[in-house]
């Protein structure tokens, strides 16, 4: 609670299963994980000055999430990550889900409320390439964006 560092929770080269995390009032990123293999059962974030969840270079799964007041992205997946999400609820974020730089992001159910952009899939860093964002069920009432190197799939695939 009230983390004043760049990342309130920072996991590097970590392994974990059935993790439960709650972060409130993060100065910047609430949860940042790099080069890790994590299975989160429940994640709740309220108020992040940047991203609510930022993962890169690893394998991540998230069963249930309630992410609210994320100043930038609710979920940011980058740098060759594999991300699997099941039941994710986002309330107030600039971007709901971002998949970047060779990442594969798959979300079964995404409930979005008050987001500027529902999702994006893109090539960001020059040493990487496009990404894939797959969302089976969502209630997006704004839009999704992708670049020419990336893919967005929605609905029953």
Order of alpha helices (4+ residues) and beta strands (2+ residues): beta-beta-beta-beta-beta-beta-beta-beta-beta-beta-beta
